Amino acid sequence: MYSDIKIVYFCTRRDPNSMTHGFIPARRANHYMSYLKVGSIMKVDRFEVARCSSMYTITDHSFLIRFIPPTITDEIITGAHEINLQS
């Protein structure tokens, strides 16, 4: 049985100051680790949305983003929203 690794926060497109978090299954973590950098803003496609267990809730969202085998990530270099870290 694999445990999940909680490593990423996501901003929604509608409200860049609103964040939710994502899970990457341990068996897929090595695939994404080279793409994810601290402080970078990423576009994520082909993922699942699931209800967040109260045990894992670290934001006020009731849903989380789950990376699955077809998930694609791409760093946004220009034109990204500025994130207000004080929110």
DOZA-181615 format. One record per residue (C-alpha): residue number from 1; residue in one letter; x, y, z. Coordinates in Angstrom, 3 decimals, padded with zeros to 6 digits, always signed. Layout:
BEGIN
atom num=NUM	residuo=A	xx=X	yy=Y	zz=Z
...
END
This chain:
BEGIN
atom num=1	residuo=M	xx=+000.000	yy=+000.000	zz=+000.000
atom num=2	residuo=Y	xx=+001.373	yy=+003.393	zz=-000.987
atom num=3	residuo=S	xx=+000.836	yy=+006.469	zz=+001.124
atom num=4	residuo=D	xx=+000.194	yy=+009.868	zz=-000.415
atom num=5	residuo=I	xx=+002.704	yy=+012.689	zz=-000.357
atom num=6	residuo=K	xx=+001.264	yy=+016.142	zz=+000.236
atom num=7	residuo=I	xx=+003.600	yy=+018.629	zz=-001.422
atom num=8	residuo=V	xx=+001.843	yy=+021.226	zz=-003.529
atom num=9	residuo=Y	xx=-000.522	yy=+024.160	zz=-003.194
atom num=10	residuo=F	xx=-002.651	yy=+025.420	zz=-006.055
atom num=11	residuo=C	xx=-004.264	yy=+028.772	zz=-006.743
atom num=12	residuo=T	xx=-007.520	yy=+028.831	zz=-008.600
atom num=13	residuo=R	xx=-007.691	yy=+030.809	zz=-011.827
atom num=14	residuo=R	xx=-010.726	yy=+032.787	zz=-010.627
atom num=15	residuo=D	xx=-009.136	yy=+033.856	zz=-007.342
atom num=16	residuo=P	xx=-005.327	yy=+033.783	zz=-007.358
atom num=17	residuo=N	xx=-005.278	yy=+034.421	zz=-003.587
atom num=18	residuo=S	xx=-007.327	yy=+031.288	zz=-002.936
atom num=19	residuo=M	xx=-005.306	yy=+028.112	zz=-002.471
atom num=20	residuo=T	xx=-006.028	yy=+024.422	zz=-002.293
atom num=21	residuo=H	xx=-003.580	yy=+021.569	zz=-001.980
atom num=22	residuo=G	xx=-002.743	yy=+018.523	zz=-004.016
atom num=23	residuo=F	xx=-001.603	yy=+014.977	zz=-003.449
atom num=24	residuo=I	xx=+000.919	yy=+013.096	zz=-005.531
atom num=25	residuo=P	xx=+000.867	yy=+009.335	zz=-004.925
atom num=26	residuo=A	xx=+004.209	yy=+008.108	zz=-003.600
atom num=27	residuo=R	xx=+004.662	yy=+005.784	zz=-006.576
atom num=28	residuo=R	xx=+004.372	yy=+008.799	zz=-008.954
atom num=29	residuo=A	xx=+006.352	yy=+011.350	zz=-006.913
atom num=30	residuo=N	xx=+009.698	yy=+010.756	zz=-008.629
atom num=31	residuo=H	xx=+008.087	yy=+011.459	zz=-012.000
atom num=32	residuo=Y	xx=+006.953	yy=+014.953	zz=-010.930
atom num=33	residuo=M	xx=+009.743	yy=+015.985	zz=-008.534
atom num=34	residuo=S	xx=+012.025	yy=+017.239	zz=-011.300
atom num=35	residuo=Y	xx=+009.235	yy=+019.515	zz=-012.598
atom num=36	residuo=L	xx=+008.068	yy=+021.025	zz=-009.300
atom num=37	residuo=K	xx=+010.183	yy=+023.823	zz=-007.845
atom num=38	residuo=V	xx=+009.628	yy=+025.832	zz=-004.681
atom num=39	residuo=G	xx=+008.009	yy=+029.169	zz=-005.526
atom num=40	residuo=S	xx=+007.196	yy=+028.287	zz=-009.133
atom num=41	residuo=I	xx=+003.754	yy=+028.651	zz=-010.648
atom num=42	residuo=M	xx=+002.607	yy=+025.649	zz=-012.640
atom num=43	residuo=K	xx=-000.182	yy=+024.908	zz=-015.076
atom num=44	residuo=V	xx=-001.639	yy=+021.470	zz=-014.329
atom num=45	residuo=D	xx=-003.812	yy=+019.485	zz=-016.766
atom num=46	residuo=R	xx=-005.439	yy=+016.046	zz=-016.592
atom num=47	residuo=F	xx=-005.884	yy=+015.596	zz=-012.851
atom num=48	residuo=E	xx=-008.631	yy=+014.333	zz=-010.561
atom num=49	residuo=V	xx=-010.555	yy=+016.352	zz=-008.010
atom num=50	residuo=A	xx=-011.511	yy=+014.565	zz=-004.796
atom num=51	residuo=R	xx=-013.072	yy=+015.433	zz=-001.462
atom num=52	residuo=C	xx=-010.489	yy=+016.282	zz=+001.143
atom num=53	residuo=S	xx=-010.562	yy=+014.088	zz=+004.217
atom num=54	residuo=S	xx=-010.769	yy=+016.156	zz=+007.392
atom num=55	residuo=M	xx=-007.624	yy=+014.336	zz=+008.512
atom num=56	residuo=Y	xx=-005.618	yy=+015.978	zz=+005.701
atom num=57	residuo=T	xx=-007.265	yy=+019.400	zz=+005.558
atom num=58	residuo=I	xx=-004.641	yy=+022.144	zz=+005.695
atom num=59	residuo=T	xx=-006.615	yy=+024.771	zz=+003.767
atom num=60	residuo=D	xx=-010.259	yy=+025.806	zz=+003.948
atom num=61	residuo=H	xx=-011.136	yy=+023.989	zz=+000.700
atom num=62	residuo=S	xx=-013.166	yy=+020.801	zz=+000.864
atom num=63	residuo=F	xx=-011.562	yy=+019.449	zz=-002.329
atom num=64	residuo=L	xx=-008.046	yy=+018.525	zz=-003.366
atom num=65	residuo=I	xx=-006.239	yy=+017.950	zz=-006.643
atom num=66	residuo=R	xx=-004.911	yy=+014.443	zz=-007.181
atom num=67	residuo=F	xx=-002.107	yy=+013.767	zz=-009.664
atom num=68	residuo=I	xx=-002.770	yy=+010.677	zz=-011.808
atom num=69	residuo=P	xx=-000.647	yy=+008.992	zz=-014.538
atom num=70	residuo=P	xx=-001.868	yy=+011.287	zz=-017.387
atom num=71	residuo=T	xx=-001.332	yy=+014.489	zz=-015.324
atom num=72	residuo=I	xx=+000.754	yy=+017.078	zz=-017.170
atom num=73	residuo=T	xx=+002.593	yy=+019.962	zz=-015.470
atom num=74	residuo=D	xx=+004.127	yy=+022.987	zz=-017.154
atom num=75	residuo=E	xx=+005.849	yy=+025.920	zz=-015.453
atom num=76	residuo=I	xx=+004.414	yy=+029.344	zz=-016.257
atom num=77	residuo=I	xx=+007.296	yy=+031.727	zz=-016.852
atom num=78	residuo=T	xx=+005.396	yy=+034.881	zz=-017.886
atom num=79	residuo=G	xx=+001.855	yy=+036.123	zz=-017.434
atom num=80	residuo=A	xx=+001.261	yy=+034.329	zz=-014.136
atom num=81	residuo=H	xx=-000.844	yy=+035.777	zz=-011.338
atom num=82	residuo=E	xx=+001.011	yy=+037.276	zz=-008.417
atom num=83	residuo=I	xx=+000.192	yy=+035.314	zz=-005.278
atom num=84	residuo=N	xx=-000.530	yy=+037.238	zz=-002.090
atom num=85	residuo=L	xx=+001.191	yy=+035.044	zz=+000.501
atom num=86	residuo=Q	xx=-000.380	yy=+036.996	zz=+003.382
atom num=87	residuo=S	xx=-003.907	yy=+035.723	zz=+002.581
END
